[in-house]
Amino acid sequence: MPKNAAETRFFFDGERMFMDINLGKIKFFNKEGSEEIYTANKIELHTPAEHYITLSKQTPRASLEMHIIHKLETTDLVQATNLKMEVKQAIVAIQFIVGDIEEGDKMLNAFGFNSKNK
């Protein structure tokens, strides 16, 4: 757990559950040559998932999607970063599929979610 985990709290705004927490950094080198550093500062959980992924010509909606939101901390070439980034953040989205233990996600199954109670 991050050092500030004791200060972490969960929030619900009526649409999504989230927590503010320090989860580390991402270093990104964009095509224009700038080095950007993003700090992960929030986790959001969306159920059902917001986004869709097409697999085997089917586009099912995942049961849960987790967003790790990163805020732009620094860039060594502001002009290049501003050409590409208007919102100044990066989001990593991870989808979880509900199913029986052989095919589904172990974490969701541990919470009691499976293909019978989607």
N, C-alpha and C positions, 0 to 999 in steps of 0.2 A: 504494500500500500504506500502511496505517496506520503511524504512527511506531514502534509497538511490534512491528512484524512480525518483526523479528529474534528476538524473545523468544517468538514463537508456536510452539506444538507441536501436532501432531495426536495424538489419543487414540482408542482403540477399546476399548469396554467389553463387547464380545461381542455387542452388539445394534446399536450405532450408532457411526459415526465422528464425532468432533467436534473443534473447536479453540476455545480461549479466546482472544478477541481484542477489542480496542476498535474497534467499527465505527460509532460515532456515537450520536446520540440521536433519539428520537421525542418530539414534544410533542403531548399529547392533551388535549382539552377535553371532559369528560364532561357528561352531561345535567344533573347537579346543579350544574354551574358551576365545578368545580375544574379547575385546570390541573395536569396530571401530566407529569412528564418521566421517560422510560424510556431507559436506556443499553443498547445492544446489546453483549453480552459473550460470546456463544457462537454458533457455527454448528454445526448437526448435519446429517449426511447420512443419509437412510434409504433403503435399497433392498431391496425395492420400497417404493413410497410408502406412508405410513401412512393417508392419507386418500383419498377418492374424490370425483371431480367428475363429475356427470352432464352429458353433452353429446349432443345429438341423440338423446335417449331411450336412450343407452347409458352405462354406468358402468364404463369401463375403469380398471384400476389403472395409474398412471403408474410408470415404471421407476425414477425417482429423485425424492425430495422433500428439499428443503433447508429447514431451520428456522433463522431468525435470532431468537435468544432475547434479549429485552430485560428487564432488571430495573428495577423501580420505583426511581427515585433520589429524587425529591422530589414533593410535592404541596402546593398552597397551601391545601387544605381537606381535612384528614385524615378527617373524619367522612364526607364525601361519597365519597371514594375507598374507604373501608372498607365502605360499603354495597354497592359493586359488585365489588370486587376482594378475593378471599380469598388468591390465590396471589402477588399482587404482581409479576406479570410479563406481558409481551405477547409473542406469537410471530407472526412473519410466516412463512408457509409458501409455498414456490414449488415447483411440480411441473414435471418435465422429461419429455417424451415421446420415446421412442426410435423412430426411423424412418429411412427413406432421407433423404438430405440435403435434398430438396425439402420433406419433410413433418416431419422430426424436428428435434431440437435440435442445433444446430451444435457445441456444446460436447461433448455425448455422442458425436456422430459422430467428433469429433477424437480421443476416447479409444478409438475402435474399436467402440462400441456402435451397433448399427443394428437394423432390423427382422428381420434374419436370425439374430442371436445375442442376443436378449432374454434 
